[in-house]
Amino acid sequence: MAATANPFQSILKTLQKPGGAGDFGSYFSLPALNDPRIDKLPYSIRILLESAIRNCDEFQVKKHDVEKIIDWENSAPKQVEIPFKPARVLLQDFTGVPAVVDLACMRDAMNKLGGDSNRINPLVPVDLVIDHSVQVDVARSENAVQANMELEFQRNKERFGFLKWGSTAFNNMLVVPPGSGIVHQVNLEYLGRVVFNTNGVLYPDSVVGTDSHTTMIDGLGVAGWGVGGIEAEAAMLGQPMSMVLPGVVGFKLLGKLRSGVTATDLVLTVTQMLRKHGVVGKFVEFYGEGMSELPLADRATIANMSPEYGATMGFFPVDHVTLQYLKLTGRSDETVSMIESYLRANKMFVDYNEPQVERVYSSYLELKLEDVEPCVSGPKRPHDRVPLKEMKVDWHACLNNKVGFKGFAIPTESQNKVAEFTFNGTKAHLRHGDVVIAAITSCTNTSNPYVMLGAALVAKKACDLGLEVKPWIKTSLAPGSGVVTKYIERSGLQKYLNQLGFHIVGYGCTTCIGNSGDINEAVASAITENDIVAAAVLSGNRNFEGRVHPLTRANYLASPPLVVAYALAGTVDIDFETEPIGITKDGERIFFKDIWPSSEEIASVVQSSVLPDMFRETYNAITKGNPMWNNLSVPTGTLYSWDPSSTYIHEPPYFKNMTMSPPGGHGVKNAYCLLNFGDSITTDHISPAGSIHKDSPAAKYLMERGVDRRDFNSYGSRRGNDEVMARGTFANIRIVNKLLNGEVGPKTIHIPSGEKLSVFDAAMKYKSEGHDMIILAGAEYGSGSSRDWAAKGPMLLGVKAVISKSFERIHRSNLVGMGIIPLCFKSGEDADSLGLTGRERYTIDLPNISEIRPGQDVTVVTDDGKKFATTLRFDTEVELAYFSHGGILQYVIRNLINAKH
């Protein structure tokens, strides 16, 4: 079936400028539908509705999809699927590299097929921010930024160079060079459009990004969330994403925060409430009178932590606070006027001066902001909130409790142990709970001037009173953008942060993602030799065990000012209300209250220090790069010159032998079972992730090419090399394959020979023998984070089909995108109940592609006479089209060539 004209053309209206001075353009008017159900829809659902209406072509998006969304109140509880086309795509460099590799490959394929390769460009705007996490190798130094940046360029020169080539080779792609900031803060302060005006048509900004904290943009009233690489690539090539129409939790905010309470305290409280309520797969939409008192930066802080409370989005509709922030961050008056006019006209703007229409939500929560109290979260999970006043008691409970999320099981007689060591010639000691890392880091808080300047004020008060931070505590400050540096410097407070060791170390994700760098060797030895439970305090969003640093078993999330306070105290084993935070050289006891600024003090500094010109200056210069970026020499031309010796960037074989005629889909004949799995095989089991094990096929490949073991880097950094990634597929050391009869690890049996081999070697042996392969699996195959290599990897190994009890939704769609057939056992059946051992050979006969229907039954036959029915999980006609072409990328190429003729 082909696309047709948009059936909603009749509601395309012209948007007049205020005062009648011409118009902004045209827009699809929701009020023009005259449907009373729309007035009760949550604002977040209206964005999905507008997108479906604007993109309706009766092929990718159908009229009945629009009806499903309008009837959200009745249809959402039924878990119906809808297509969604976001307005733009956001990439950071880890995921940006494979996306640009695929685009470069598509250009080559287009060229070989006689098409115009320059037509391969993203069809929606792509913003690629190279915010490669900054390793804090150098801290507590005026030189830290430059030193850390130089090390980053040494490690990642090849990847950075490839992305620099992509920035000039492709249209519709903005590349923000490294050293500019964290992707989410740059998105909030600069990239977020709120309303697009493309070729005279206005529509809401919406974005999918390849990082889970893309949700930060929801604080700006832009619908955005994280997806995997294949969905992002599909979206940037103009294809719809399939998603379940979500329920929406209405979260009512009342009143205002008390003085001295921070946005971080609020977000940790909200995270705990929403975790308890249960919001996985849902949108959360904030509303209520408390919204008018909540600064945009605080909203962004709450939105950022959506993954931690489990929601797809934490959405704040646009109101007057949003417009003020847009002006503050340097957006032009004309742009802000267009945004307000469009959203008001299309019933997407909240005006708290007008009576509020009661919207319908799936469920409701309420929080009085004055009830929020200072708190931290930890020691191992973001939603384990601890009120500050209970911290000391909670810490001692954690020492006593059995090992778990809230326990370390330290014997009572060892709890007061003192580990003595020498630091730079001076005697020092460590106890349980002593802080060894204190980091102001992560997108959650660094975009919030109130908490950043609050931290600087704490530093000033502490310095004025003569307090110091112990020299062995690894302190660092990693702003999310250059704007932060400008306003802290203007406030005159950076010198106090420096005095306490909080020098700027770089602009990017640091400690929160595990890039803390090494701690001092003497400190490390004292911890390990005495089994000390050392602590890290960070202003990040994740504190899972082992993430921040291998030697900090206790990790607490806290606001930036609290990070400074705990660095001064030197321990988390303290009651700030009754115990001094420090003692001056004169012996005076200084308490927490003596260094804590009031909300009024902070607001005054924000008012005088955070100015629109800072944002304009920073972002006007952002694409100009820095000397290291500008000196990277890269190939010119729109076709990439692949370097066959590169171990970072390699041309994948997706389009080898591709012709203009679609293959028309394929069945499977006499296939061997490569792997036989039980339930809950996650994308972490399937996809290459983490470090490259020294005995793995990927390690062998790298060593054969002269790469020293210390330079292996991670699978993440080598996502642009399919040879490495294919070898890392199913290489998880915890994987359980039933063919191995209970043995755990990344091996399988090559059935014809009976050899036990690595999964990669077995797959290559089957391929060389000309055999197809399938995978047997249990329930929830592909659950967990969406990872593109969890589908690309099996395809490169030669897997033609996966038969499981059920699939995680996005992973199933990714398999289809890579040309792999997803089949489900019938209800109540699985490999075990059918007597399948995985040692059989499998034949899957599919009808001619023109006769296949979404969701039809397909029979599977084995060579030992078994026969069973399965459900074919191509769920839409669009997915059938992808399969017919051999995958989504091939579909796009042929469509572009055919469109020319």
URPE-V851156 format. One record per helix or strand of 2 or more residues. SS is the DSSP state (H for helix, E for strand). FROM is the first residue (numbers start at 1). TO is the last residue. If there is no record, write none. Layout:
<<SS/FROM/TO> <SS/FROM/TO>>
This chain:
<<H/9/11> <E/12/16> <H/18/20> <E/23/28> <H/31/33> <H/36/39> <H/43/54> <H/63/70> <H/72/78> <E/81/84> <E/88/92> <H/93/112> <H/117/119> <E/125/129> <H/144/169> <E/173/176> <H/183/191> <E/195/198> <E/201/204> <E/206/209> <H/212/220> <E/223/226> <H/229/236> <E/241/244> <E/248/254> <H/263/277> <E/283/287> <H/289/293> <H/296/304> <H/306/309> <E/313/316> <H/320/328> <H/333/345> <E/363/368> <H/369/371> <E/375/377> <E/385/387> <H/388/400> <H/412/414> <E/419/423> <E/426/430> <E/434/440> <H/443/446> <H/449/464> <E/474/477> <H/482/491> <H/494/499> <H/511/513> <H/521/530> <E/535/538> <E/554/557> <H/560/569> <E/582/583> <E/589/590> <H/592/595> <H/599/609> <H/612/620> <H/622/624> <H/627/630> <E/668/676> <H/683/686> <H/697/704> <H/709/711> <H/716/718> <H/722/728> <H/738/740> <E/747/750> <E/755/758> <H/759/768> <E/773/776> <H/789/797> <E/799/804> <H/809/817> <E/821/825> <E/841/844> <H/849/851> <E/857/862> <E/867/872> <H/877/885> <H/888/900>>
